Amino acid sequence: MPNEVVINGLTGQSPFYIYLCDTSQTTCVYIDSITGSTYSFEIPELFDGQTEFGLKVVTSNGCEIIQNITS
């Protein structure tokens, strides 16, 4: 079963640009651009076998929100 990331309660200037990264933020994969405050997506195959990730959200005015997550 694929792992899913769920984002709830984003605030700031939309649209939001969603990225999933390794925990060091060295490798990041663009996921999607969204306008709402809630979103879910499946973890890309590139990260198969990993249990920790860096979730990066960039607002339209360039603010970055980075949070490490565990699946």
C-alpha positions in Angstrom: 0.0 0.0 0.0 1.4 3.4 -0.9 2.3 5.9 1.8 0.3 9.1 1.7 1.2 12.6 3.1 -1.7 14.7 4.3 -1.3 18.5 4.7 -3.9 20.3 6.8 -4.3 24.0 7.6 -1.9 25.8 5.3 -1.9 29.6 5.7 -0.2 32.3 3.8 -0.2 33.6 0.2 -1.5 31.0 -2.2 -0.8 29.3 -4.5 1.4 26.9 -2.4 4.1 24.9 -4.2 4.6 21.5 -2.6 7.9 19.6 -2.5 9.0 16.4 -0.9 12.7 16.2 0.0 15.1 14.0 1.8 15.7 15.3 5.4 18.8 17.3 4.4 16.8 19.1 1.7 19.4 18.0 -0.9 17.0 16.1 -3.2 13.6 17.6 -3.6 10.7 16.5 -5.9 8.1 19.0 -7.0 4.7 17.5 -6.1 2.0 20.1 -7.1 0.8 23.7 -6.9 -2.4 24.1 -4.7 -4.6 26.9 -3.7 -6.5 25.3 -0.7 -5.3 24.7 2.8 -5.7 20.9 2.7 -4.0 18.5 0.3 -2.8 14.8 0.2 -0.4 13.0 -2.1 1.4 9.7 -2.4 5.1 9.5 -1.7 7.0 9.3 -5.0 8.9 6.0 -5.8 12.2 7.9 -5.6 11.8 7.8 -1.9 10.9 4.1 -1.6 12.3 2.6 1.6 12.7 5.9 3.4 10.7 6.7 6.5 11.7 10.3 7.1 11.2 13.2 4.7 11.4 16.9 4.5 8.1 18.5 3.5 8.7 21.9 1.9 5.9 24.4 1.0 6.7 27.6 -0.8 4.1 30.4 -0.9 3.6 32.6 -3.9 5.5 35.4 -2.3 8.6 33.1 -1.6 8.1 32.2 2.0 9.3 28.6 2.7 7.7 26.3 5.3 9.9 23.2 6.0 8.9 20.4 8.3 10.5 17.0 8.8 7.9 14.2 8.8 7.9 10.4 9.4 5.8 7.9 7.6 
